[in-house]
C-alpha cells in the first residue's frame, strides 16, 4: 500500500469524524447567539448523529451499485457544501437542518470506506488499514473540536465552519488524486439487490451483538466529552472555549495508539483486546472524578483511547461478520454506532442537571460494563480443533 494511498485512507477517516462533534466546544456560544437553552444546544450534535444513523444502512447499497470511490468523492463534496451552509445559519432551526444534512452525507464516506478496505485488502494488511482508518477518525475528532474552538475564540463560531470546510476541501483533493480505484469491487445489478441483504443480518447474532457494542462505544465518547466539557467550562475549572477545544488534543493519543491495536488484535485476539481497552476506559472515567483539571484531561485521554481502540476491534468484525453482504452489515453497524452517539448526547442531560458529572460518569461506566458483557457473549473464539479459514495478506497496491 503506497504512502499516498495510506494518506488518503487516513484523511477519509479524518473526514468521517470531522464535523459530527465539532459543535461540542461551541455549545454555550451557540445557545447564546441562537437564543436556546444550553441543554437544547446539544441537539446540534444529535441532529448530525441522527442523520448518520438514518442513512448508514443504505449507503453501502448505493455504493454497491455506483462504486466505492465515486460515492465517497460525491459525499465529501456534499459535506463541504453543508458545512459552509452551517456558517450562514440564521436561526437554530436552520442550524439543525444543515447539521442533519452533514449527518446524512457522512455514511457515504464512513461505511463505504470500511467496505472499500475490506474488499481491497486481506489478512494483516486489512487489519492495519482498518486501524489506520480509525486512527484518522480520532484525528478528525480532534481537528473538528480543536479547530472549531480556536476559530470561535478568535473570530466567532461561524468562522469555525469555514475552517472545517477548508479541511474537507483538502480531503476531497487527496481522495480524488491519491485513492486508487477499486480492484476488488463488483457492482450489484441494482440498488434493490444491495438492500435485500440487510434483512438477513437480523438473524446474525454476532453481528447484532457487535452493533450493540458499537452503540455503547459512541455513547461513551459523546457523553464523556459533551458533559465533561460543560463541567470544565463551569466553576471551579472555568476553562474558555479555546481551552475546552484544546482539551480535545487528547484524541492525538488515540491517533498514535489505535494503529497498534490492529497488531494487538493479531497477537492476543479481538476479545482480549477489547477487554483491555474497556478497562482503560473505566480507569479514565474514574480519573475524571478527581477535582483537578490535569486529572480530568488525563482521564478523558484514557477514555477516548479506549473508545477508538474498541472501535478498531468492532468495526473490523462487523465487516467480516457480514459475509457477502458486507457493505450493508457495516451500514447496520454504523446505524447502531451513531444511534448510540445520539442517545449519549442527550440521555445524560437530566443526570448532569440533577447530580452533576459524577452521575454521568456512573452511567457511562455502566454502559462500558454492558458492552464488555456483550463482547464476552458474541466474540467467543472458535473451539479448539475447529478448522480455521485464513485470509492471506495480499497487498494490491505497491
N, C-alpha and C positions, 0 to 999 in steps of 0.2 A: 504494500500500500504506500503510495508516494506521499511525500511531505505535503504537497498541495491538496491531495485527497484527504489526508488526515486533518489539515487545516479547515477544509470545507465541512467535514463531519463535525469538528469542534464548534464551528460557527453555526451550524444548523442547531446544535444543542443550545448554544447561546440564544439564538433567535427564538427557540421554543419556550424559553422561560423569561425572556427579557421584559415583556410587557405585563405579564399576569399580575405580578405583585409590585409593580413599580409605584403604585399609589400608597403603599404602606407607610413610607415616611412622610407622605403629604396629607394624611387624613385630617389633622387639625386645620391645615390651611384650606383644604377643600371644604370642610364643614363650615368654616368662617365665611369664605368667599361665595359659596354656593347656597348659603343660608339653610343648612340642615344640621340636625344634632350630630354630635361626634359618632354615636353608635350607628347612625344611618349611613355615615360616610364609608363604613366598611363594605357597603353594597357595591362600591366601585371595584372591589376585589371579587365579590361573589358573582357579579354580573359577568365578569370575564371567565371565571372558572365554570359557571353555569353554561356559558356558550360552548366551552370546550366539551363539557360532559354531554351536551345535546348532540353534537356533530361527530364526536370521536368514532362511534360505531360505523359510520357511513363513509368516513374519509378514506379508509383503506379500500372500500369497494370502488370509489371513484378512481383512485389511483390504479386499482386492478385493471380498469378499462383504459384509462388515458395515459398511464405511465408514471413512474415514481418521480423522476426529476422534473418533468413538465409541471406536475401538480404542485410540487414544493416551490418552484420558482414563482408560479402564479400566486400561491398563498403568501409568500414573503412580500410580493409587490402589493397585494391587497392589505396586508397588515401594516405596511408602510403608510398607505393612504389613510387607514383607520386611525393610526397613531397621530398623524397630522390633524385629523378631524378632532381628536380629543383636545388639541391645543386651542381650538376655537369654540369649544363647548360653551353655550350661552347660559345654560342652567343645569341643574343637577340631573334632570330627566335626559337631556341631550348627552350629558357625560355618560350616563348609564347605557344609552343606546350605542354610543361609539365604543364603550368598553365591551359591551356584548358582541359587537362586530369583530373586535380583536379576538375574542374568545372563539367565535365561530370559525375563524381562519386558522387558528393555531394547530388544530388536529391535522390539518393538511400538510403541516411540517412535521409535527411530533410523531404521529402514528405512521406516517408514510416513511419517515427517515428510519424508524426502527425496522419496518418491513424491508426497506432497501438494504440495510446492513445484514439482515438475516438471510436475504437471498444472494447477496454478492460475496459473503464470506462465510466460512465454516470453522468449526473447532476453536482452538485457542485464538485464532485471528478474529473470529466473531466476538468472542468474549472481550478481547482488548478493544475492539472497535466500539462495542456497546459501552464499555467503561469510559472510553474517550468521549463518546457522545454524552453520557450522563455527566461527566466532568464539565463538558461545555454548558450543560443546563445549570450546573452550580455556578459557573462563572456568569452566565446570563442572569441568574437570580441576583447575584451581587451587583452586576452592572446596572440592572434595572433600578434597583433600590438606591445604590450609591449615586449614580448619575442624576437620578430624579431629585434626591435630597440636595446634592451640590448645586444643581441648576436652580432649584427653587429658592435656596438660601440667597443666591446672588441676583437672580433675575425674575423670580416669581414662578408659580407652579406651571404656568402654561409653557414656559421655556423647556421644562423637563421633557415634554412630549416631542418637541422639535429635536432635542439631543438624541432621544431614543430612535427617532426616525432616521437620523444620520447613521446610527449603528446598523439599522436594518438595511439601509442602502449599501453599506459595505458588505454585509452578509449576502445580499442579493447578487452583487457583482462577483463575489468569490464563488458562490454556488453555481452561477452560470459558467464561469470560466474554469473552475478547478474540480468540480464534482464530476467524475466520469459518468457517462450514460450507462444505463442498466445493461448488464450482460446476462444476468440470471432471471430476467423478467419475461413472463409470457402473458400477454394481455388476455383478459377474460372476454367472453363472447358478448357480454352486455353488462350494464350496471346491475341488473337483477341477479345475474349469476353470482356476483360477489356478495349481494345482500342475503342470498339464500343460505350462505354459510354461517350467518350469525345465529340462527335458531339452534343449530347443532351444538353450540357452545354451552347452552344452558343445561346440558346433561354431562358436562365435563367438570367434575367436582374439583379437580386440581386447578383448573383454570379459574373457576369461580372463587375458590379459596384464595388464589393469588390476587384476584380482583379485590377481595376484602382486605388483604394485606396492603395493596396499593392505596386503597381509600384511607387506611389507618396512617400510612406514611405521610400523605399530604395533609391529613387532618392535623397531625402533629406539627408539621412545618408551618402551616398557615396560622394555626392557633398560637404557637410559640412566638413567632415573630410579630404578629399583629398585636397581641396583648402585652408581650414583654416590651415592645416598642412604646406602647402607651404608658406603661409603667415607668420606662426610662425618661419619658418627657415630663412626667409628673414629679412633684416633690417626693422624696428628698434628692432625687437624681438631677432633675431639671436640665436634661440634655436638649440642645437645639435641634431643629430639623436637619441641619447638615450633620450634626454629630450622630443623630439616630441613623441617617443614611450611611455614615461611616461605619456604624456597628455591623452593617451587613458585609463588611470586609471579612468577617468570619467565614463567609462562603468560600474564600480563597483556600482555606484549609481543606475543604471538601474537593476543590479543584485538584489539589495535589494528591489527596488520599484516595479518591474514588478510582482512578486508573489502577491503583494497586489492588482494589477489591476484586477485579477480574482475575488477577493472579491468585489471590487468596481463595476464591471460589474453586479454582482449579486444583489447589493444594488440599484444602480441608473440606470442600463441599459447600453447596449453597446453603443448606440448613444451618450448619455450624457457623458459617459466616454471618448469617442473619441473626442468630442468637447473640453473637459477639457484638454486632452493631446495635442490637436492641439494648444491651447493657450499657453501651456508650451513650445512647440517647437518654436512658434513665439517669445515668450519672450526671449528664449535662443538665437535665431538668432539676435535679437536686441542688446543683450549684447555683442555679438562678434564684433560689430562695434566700441566698445569703445577701444581706442588705449592703452590697458593695458593687459599684459599677464594674470593676475588673472581674469580679466573680460572676456577675450576670453575663458579661461578654464571653468569658471562657465557657460558661455553661451553654450559651447559645451556639458557640463554635462546636462543642461536642455534640449537641443535639442535631445540628444541621449536618455534621459529618456522618452521623448515624443514619440520617434520613437519606442522603444521596447514596451512601453505600448500600442501604437497604433497597433503594430504587434500582441500583445496578443488579442486585440479586433478583428482584421481582420481575422487571420488565423483560429481561432475557428469558426467564422461564415462561412468561406469557407467550412470547413468540414461539418457543419450542412446543408448548402445550397445545397451540392452535392447529398443529399439523398442516394440512394442505390449505386450510382457511386461516392462514397466519395473519393476514392483514386485518381481518375482522376480529380476530382474537385480541390483537394489540389494541384495536379500537375499543373493544369492550373493556379491556383493562384500563385504558385511559379515561373512559367514561366513569368508571368506578373511582379511579385515582382523583380526578378533578371534582367529582361529586363529593368525595371526602374533603377536598380542599374548600369547596363551597360551604359545607357544613362547619368545617373548622374555623371559617371566618366569622360566623355568626353565633354558633352554639355556645361558645364560652362567654358571650357578652353578659348574660344575666349573672353568671358566677363572678365575673370581673366586677360588675356593678355592686353586687351584694357582699362579696368577701375578698375581692382583690386578686392579685396574681397567684397567691398560694392555692386558691380553689381551682384556678385554671390549670396550674401545674399538676394538681392531683388528677384532674380529668384527663389531661394529656398522658400522664403516666399510665392510667388505666387503659387508654387506647393502645399504647405500646404493648402492654401486657396481653391484650386480646390478640394483637397481630402476631405475637410470638406463639401463642397457643394455636392459632390457625396454621402458622408455618409448621409447627410440630405435627399437625394432622395431615397436611396436604403435600409437604415436601419430604416425606419419608424416603430414604434411599431404597433402591431396589433390593430385594432379598438376596443374600449371598448365594451364588450359584446360578442366578438367572442370567441368561446371555444379555450382554450389553450391546447396544447399537452405537457405533462410533462414527463421529463426523470428523473427517480428515481436514487438516489445515491445508487450505488451498487459496493462497493469495492471488487475486485476479488482476491486480494492478502492480506494475513494477515501480 
